[in-house]
Amino acid sequence: MEPWEMREWFADFLEALNRHDVERVREFLHPSVRRAHLPAGADAWIADYANLLHGFPDWQWKRIQLLVEDDRLAVHLRGGGGHTGPYAFVAPTRTRVSIASFAMYRVECGLIVEATGTDDAAQIRSAIA
């Protein structure tokens, strides 16, 4: 993919995340996607995202910065939502959470094959604890 195509590809991925369309999100993931310090595979990624949406049903991501180099994306996002459902064994607190997220993705044939970045779950847990 050309850099402009990667930018459009990421915009589509972010739109699927923000619509909470987990099946569409899955279409962007290689079945055995590797994630730093997290279980590998698209199923694990989707399960983690579904857990986030269970605790924060209005969660949205906003792109702050996106850099493209060859088959890699560097992304700075801001994510947030209201804690109205259970998340990480914490009952709903009604706390509004806003986090900064930094991630690197390697993309092959339109699928994320590797991902690494900040531990968003840890940031979220600390905001509601």
Buried (B, 14 or more C-beta within 10 A) or exposed (E): BEEEEBBEBBEBBBEBBEEBEBEBBBEBBBEEBBBEEBEBBBBBBBEBBEBBBEBBEEBBBEEEEBEBEEBEBBBBBEBBBBBBBEBEEBEBBEBEBEBEBBBBBBBEEBBBBBBBBBEBBEBBBEBBE
